[in-house]
Amino acid sequence: MSDQEIIVVTGDRTTGPLHLGHLAGSLQNRLRLQGQYRQFLLLADTQALSDHQGDYSRVRQSVIDVALDYLAVGLDPKQSTFLIQSMVPELAELSFYFMNLVSVARLERNPTVKNEIRQKGMERDIAAGFLSYPVSQAADICALKGTLVPVGEDQLPMIEQTNEIVRRFNRMVGSDILRECKAEVGKVARLPGIDGASKMSRALGNHLPLSASPDEIRHAVQRMFTDPQHLRVSDPGRIEGNVVFTFLDAFASDSEQVAEFKEHYQRGGLADSAVKTYLEQVLLELLEPIRLRRAELAKDPDQILSLLMAGSSRAREVAVLTLYQVKKAMGMFYF
């Protein structure tokens, strides 16, 4: 894949402010790729309605919240195109065409969808919009001609399903109109929640927001799961499954210090409290500038909406062309 062909497409459902799981899962990669390739960052408000149908004010506020988080971590609208999903109607139209290429059974087998259904206790009470989330995501990627998608490990089944749709469509029309994409997973493929039980999630209450205050950081670190067998400081400790060390691997810049902590902890003689104190300082240094930038940017929400409108307009130019190519290949022009 040549540099000219690489287009980065990624985004987030606008269900609330972002957290450290988003930073480890894809935001760090987005920052790394920014400026190297054309990049689209999609704020998926239409998809967010599957979580908050009827609570439109919450979804609208979350659009602002996610945009603020993007800007606060360093994503630049001059280098990356920010867009609102509902402001590019071609995405919805392409989703509708893709619906006919996927069976309900295949959607129900998608591991990401199955896991969210289980976590949210939906069972059979599933909104059609939620179940078809992988189709909508495929349309977003394809419409913007994405070939590289920074995601967390939990989203890999979505990328697989996107490529299935691409291959089926291309076979159907007899031409490679759409392009397959490749996932770009973060250094830490899946950041656990502070409870260590599952991935970090707002819905599960085990997350740490990017805008966390020093008190919130301290409280979260103190609650973090370590090694339940490490009962005395002198006991050897396990780092596998130890949330504190997973966070240090993800966010500490001094890898030598982390390696020294690991060796000391494993041989015994290092208290959990000492490692947590170090992690707390790491997270304070990481998140304090983000929190302060975010607070300053939040003073002018109209400016945030203005840059989102401008980015949506630029993205729509690409989506219009893709939709034209798709409909032409399908023979759906009647004049």
C-alpha positions as CSV (number, residue, x, y, z in Angstrom):
1,M,0.0,0.0,0.0
2,S,1.7,3.2,-1.1
3,D,1.5,6.4,1.0
4,Q,-0.8,8.1,-1.6
5,E,-3.3,5.3,-1.1
6,I,-3.5,5.4,2.7
7,I,-6.5,7.2,4.1
8,V,-7.1,7.0,7.9
9,V,-10.7,6.8,9.0
10,T,-11.7,6.3,12.6
11,G,-14.0,7.8,15.2
12,D,-16.2,7.3,18.3
13,R,-19.8,7.0,19.2
14,T,-20.8,10.2,20.9
15,T,-22.1,8.7,24.1
16,G,-20.1,10.8,26.5
17,P,-16.6,12.1,27.2
18,L,-13.6,9.9,26.2
19,H,-11.5,8.0,28.7
20,L,-8.1,6.4,29.0
21,G,-9.2,3.3,27.1
22,H,-9.8,5.5,24.1
23,L,-6.4,7.0,24.5
24,A,-4.6,3.7,24.6
25,G,-6.9,2.0,22.0
26,S,-6.7,4.5,19.2
27,L,-6.1,8.1,20.1
28,Q,-2.4,7.6,20.4
29,N,-2.3,6.0,17.0
30,R,-4.3,8.9,15.5
31,L,-1.9,11.4,16.9
32,R,1.0,9.4,15.4
33,L,-0.6,9.2,12.0
34,Q,-1.8,12.8,12.0
35,G,0.2,14.7,9.4
36,Q,1.5,11.6,7.7
37,Y,-1.8,10.7,5.9
38,R,-5.2,12.2,5.2
39,Q,-7.2,11.4,8.3
40,F,-11.0,11.6,9.0
41,L,-12.2,11.6,12.6
42,L,-15.9,10.8,12.8
43,L,-18.2,11.7,15.6
44,A,-20.9,9.0,15.3
45,D,-23.9,10.7,16.7
46,T,-26.4,8.7,14.6
47,Q,-24.9,5.5,16.0
48,A,-25.1,7.0,19.5
49,L,-28.8,7.0,19.2
50,S,-28.8,3.2,19.5
51,D,-27.6,3.8,23.1
52,H,-29.6,7.0,23.8
53,Q,-32.7,7.0,21.6
54,G,-34.9,9.9,22.7
55,D,-32.1,11.6,24.7
56,Y,-31.1,13.9,21.9
57,S,-29.7,16.6,24.2
58,R,-27.3,14.1,25.7
59,V,-26.1,13.0,22.2
60,R,-25.7,16.6,21.1
61,Q,-23.7,17.5,24.2
62,S,-21.6,14.4,23.7
63,V,-20.6,15.6,20.2
64,I,-19.1,18.7,21.8
65,D,-17.5,16.5,24.6
66,V,-15.8,14.2,22.1
67,A,-14.6,17.1,19.9
68,L,-13.2,18.8,23.0
69,D,-11.3,15.6,24.0
70,Y,-9.9,15.3,20.4
71,L,-8.6,18.8,20.5
72,A,-7.4,18.5,24.1
73,V,-5.2,15.5,23.4
74,G,-3.6,17.3,20.4
75,L,-5.7,16.2,17.3
76,D,-5.6,19.2,15.0
77,P,-8.5,20.1,12.7
78,K,-6.0,21.6,10.2
79,Q,-4.4,18.2,9.8
80,S,-7.3,15.8,10.5
81,T,-10.9,16.3,9.3
82,F,-13.4,16.3,12.1
83,L,-17.0,15.4,11.0
84,I,-20.4,14.7,12.4
85,Q,-22.0,11.5,11.1
86,S,-25.5,12.9,10.8
87,M,-24.1,15.9,8.8
88,V,-23.0,13.6,6.0
89,P,-26.3,11.9,4.8
90,E,-24.5,9.9,2.2
91,L,-23.2,7.7,5.0
92,A,-26.8,6.7,5.9
93,E,-27.7,6.0,2.3
94,L,-24.6,3.8,1.8
95,S,-25.5,1.9,5.0
96,F,-28.9,1.1,3.6
97,Y,-27.4,-0.5,0.5
98,F,-24.9,-2.4,2.6
99,M,-27.8,-3.8,4.8
100,N,-28.7,-6.1,1.9
101,L,-25.3,-7.6,1.9
102,V,-25.3,-8.9,5.5
103,S,-27.7,-11.4,7.2
104,V,-29.2,-10.9,10.6
105,A,-27.5,-14.1,11.7
106,R,-24.0,-12.8,10.7
107,L,-24.6,-9.6,12.6
108,E,-25.7,-11.5,15.7
109,R,-22.4,-13.6,15.5
110,N,-20.2,-10.5,15.4
111,P,-18.2,-10.8,18.7
112,T,-18.2,-7.1,19.4
113,V,-21.9,-6.9,19.0
114,K,-22.5,-10.0,21.1
115,N,-20.3,-8.7,23.9
116,E,-22.1,-5.3,24.1
117,I,-25.5,-7.0,24.0
118,R,-24.3,-9.2,27.0
119,Q,-22.8,-6.3,28.9
120,K,-25.9,-4.1,28.5
121,G,-28.3,-7.0,29.3
122,M,-30.3,-6.5,26.1
123,E,-30.9,-10.1,25.3
124,R,-33.6,-10.1,22.5
125,D,-34.7,-6.5,23.2
126,I,-32.2,-5.2,20.6
127,A,-32.8,-2.1,18.5
128,A,-32.3,-2.8,14.8
129,G,-30.0,0.3,14.7
130,F,-27.8,-1.3,17.4
131,L,-27.6,-4.7,15.7
132,S,-26.7,-3.0,12.4
133,Y,-23.9,-1.0,13.9
134,P,-21.2,-3.0,12.0
135,V,-22.9,-2.1,8.7
136,S,-23.0,1.6,9.6
137,Q,-19.3,1.5,10.5
138,A,-18.5,-0.2,7.2
139,A,-20.4,2.5,5.3
140,D,-18.5,5.2,7.2
141,I,-15.1,3.7,6.4
142,C,-16.0,2.9,2.7
143,A,-17.6,6.3,2.0
144,L,-14.5,8.1,3.2
145,K,-12.3,5.7,1.3
146,G,-10.6,4.5,4.4
147,T,-7.7,2.0,4.2
148,L,-6.2,2.3,7.7
149,V,-8.4,2.3,10.8
150,P,-6.9,2.9,14.3
151,V,-9.1,0.9,16.7
152,G,-8.9,-1.0,20.0
153,E,-8.6,-4.8,19.9
154,D,-12.3,-5.2,20.6
155,Q,-13.2,-3.5,17.3
156,L,-11.2,-6.0,15.1
157,P,-14.4,-8.0,14.3
158,M,-15.9,-4.8,12.9
159,I,-13.0,-4.4,10.5
160,E,-13.3,-8.0,9.5
161,Q,-17.0,-7.5,8.7
162,T,-16.3,-4.3,6.8
163,N,-13.9,-6.2,4.5
164,E,-16.5,-8.9,4.0
165,I,-19.0,-6.3,2.9
166,V,-16.4,-4.8,0.5
167,R,-15.6,-8.1,-1.0
168,R,-19.2,-9.0,-1.5
169,F,-20.1,-5.7,-3.1
170,N,-17.2,-5.8,-5.4
171,R,-18.0,-9.3,-6.5
172,M,-21.6,-8.3,-7.0
173,V,-20.8,-5.4,-9.3
174,G,-17.8,-7.0,-11.0
175,S,-15.4,-4.3,-10.2
176,D,-13.2,-3.2,-7.3
177,I,-15.2,0.0,-6.5
178,L,-14.6,-0.3,-2.8
179,R,-11.3,-0.9,-1.0
180,E,-10.5,-3.1,1.9
181,C,-9.0,-1.6,5.1
182,K,-6.5,-2.6,7.7
183,A,-6.8,-2.2,11.4
184,E,-4.1,-0.4,13.4
185,V,-4.2,-1.5,17.0
186,G,-2.7,0.4,19.9
187,K,0.4,-0.5,21.8
188,V,-1.8,-1.9,24.5
189,A,-4.4,-3.8,22.5
190,R,-7.1,-3.6,25.2
191,L,-6.9,-1.4,28.3
192,P,-8.7,-3.1,31.2
193,G,-11.0,-1.2,33.5
194,I,-9.6,-0.2,36.9
195,D,-11.4,-3.2,38.4
196,G,-9.5,-5.5,36.1
197,A,-12.6,-7.4,35.2
198,S,-13.1,-6.3,31.6
199,K,-12.2,-3.5,29.2
200,M,-12.6,0.1,30.4
201,S,-16.1,1.3,29.8
202,R,-18.3,4.2,30.9
203,A,-21.3,1.8,31.0
204,L,-19.5,-0.4,33.5
205,G,-18.3,2.5,35.7
206,N,-14.7,1.2,35.6
207,H,-13.2,4.1,33.5
208,L,-11.0,7.2,34.1
209,P,-12.0,10.2,31.9
210,L,-9.3,12.1,30.0
211,S,-10.5,15.2,31.8
212,A,-10.1,13.6,35.3
213,S,-9.1,15.8,38.2
214,P,-6.2,15.0,40.5
215,D,-8.7,13.7,43.1
216,E,-10.4,11.5,40.5
217,I,-7.0,10.1,39.4
218,R,-6.0,9.4,42.9
219,H,-9.2,7.7,43.8
220,A,-9.1,5.5,40.6
221,V,-5.5,4.4,41.1
222,Q,-6.3,3.4,44.8
223,R,-9.1,1.2,43.5
224,M,-7.0,-0.5,40.9
225,F,-6.8,-4.3,40.9
226,T,-3.3,-5.7,41.5
227,D,-2.2,-9.2,42.6
228,P,-4.6,-10.7,45.2
229,Q,-1.8,-13.1,46.2
230,H,0.6,-10.2,47.0
231,L,-0.4,-10.1,50.7
232,R,2.9,-8.9,52.2
233,V,5.4,-6.5,50.8
234,S,8.1,-9.3,50.9
235,D,5.9,-11.7,48.8
236,P,6.8,-12.1,45.1
237,G,4.1,-10.5,43.0
238,R,2.6,-11.2,39.6
239,I,2.5,-8.6,36.9
240,E,0.3,-10.6,34.5
241,G,-3.2,-9.3,34.9
242,N,-2.1,-6.6,37.3
243,V,-3.9,-3.5,36.2
244,V,-1.4,-1.1,37.6
245,F,1.4,-2.5,35.5
246,T,-0.8,-2.7,32.4
247,F,-1.4,1.1,32.8
248,L,2.3,1.7,33.3
249,D,3.1,-0.2,30.1
250,A,0.5,2.0,28.3
251,F,1.3,5.4,29.6
252,A,4.7,5.6,31.4
253,S,7.4,7.3,29.3
254,D,10.3,5.9,31.4
255,S,10.4,2.2,30.3
256,E,13.6,1.5,32.3
257,Q,11.9,2.6,35.5
258,V,8.9,0.4,34.7
259,A,11.1,-2.6,34.0
260,E,12.9,-2.0,37.3
261,F,9.6,-1.9,39.2
262,K,8.5,-5.1,37.5
263,E,11.7,-7.0,38.4
264,H,11.5,-5.7,42.0
265,Y,7.8,-6.6,42.4
266,Q,8.3,-10.1,41.0
267,R,11.1,-10.9,43.4
268,G,9.3,-9.4,46.3
269,G,10.0,-6.3,48.5
270,L,8.0,-3.8,46.6
271,A,4.6,-2.6,48.0
272,D,1.5,-2.2,45.8
273,S,1.3,1.3,47.3
274,A,4.7,2.3,45.9
275,V,3.8,1.2,42.4
276,K,0.4,3.0,42.7
277,T,2.1,6.2,43.8
278,Y,4.3,6.1,40.8
279,L,1.3,5.4,38.5
280,E,-0.6,8.2,40.0
281,Q,2.2,10.6,39.2
282,V,2.4,9.3,35.6
283,L,-1.3,9.8,35.1
284,L,-1.2,13.3,36.7
285,E,1.5,14.4,34.3
286,L,-0.4,12.9,31.3
287,L,-3.9,14.1,32.0
288,E,-3.4,17.5,33.7
289,P,-2.4,19.3,30.5
290,I,-5.3,17.6,28.7
291,R,-7.8,18.7,31.4
292,L,-6.6,22.3,31.4
293,R,-6.7,22.6,27.6
294,R,-10.1,21.1,27.5
295,A,-11.4,23.5,30.1
296,E,-10.1,26.4,28.1
297,L,-11.6,25.2,24.8
298,A,-15.0,24.5,26.4
299,K,-15.4,28.2,27.0
300,D,-16.3,28.6,23.3
301,P,-18.6,25.8,22.2
302,D,-19.7,27.8,19.1
303,Q,-16.1,27.6,17.8
304,I,-16.2,23.9,18.3
305,L,-19.4,23.5,16.3
306,S,-18.0,25.8,13.6
307,L,-15.0,23.6,13.0
308,L,-17.2,20.5,13.0
309,M,-19.5,22.0,10.4
310,A,-16.5,22.9,8.2
311,G,-15.0,19.4,8.5
312,S,-18.3,17.7,7.8
313,S,-18.6,19.7,4.6
314,R,-15.2,18.6,3.4
315,A,-15.9,15.0,4.3
316,R,-19.2,15.1,2.4
317,E,-17.3,16.0,-0.8
318,V,-15.6,12.6,-0.5
319,A,-18.7,10.7,0.5
320,V,-20.7,12.1,-2.4
321,L,-18.2,10.9,-4.9
322,T,-18.1,7.4,-3.3
323,L,-21.9,7.2,-3.4
324,Y,-22.0,8.2,-7.0
325,Q,-19.5,5.5,-7.9
326,V,-21.5,2.9,-5.9
327,K,-24.8,3.8,-7.4
328,K,-23.3,3.9,-10.9
329,A,-21.9,0.4,-10.4
330,M,-25.3,-0.8,-9.2
331,G,-27.0,0.7,-12.2
332,M,-29.1,3.0,-10.0
333,F,-29.1,6.1,-12.2
334,Y,-32.3,6.4,-14.2
335,F,-31.8,9.5,-16.3
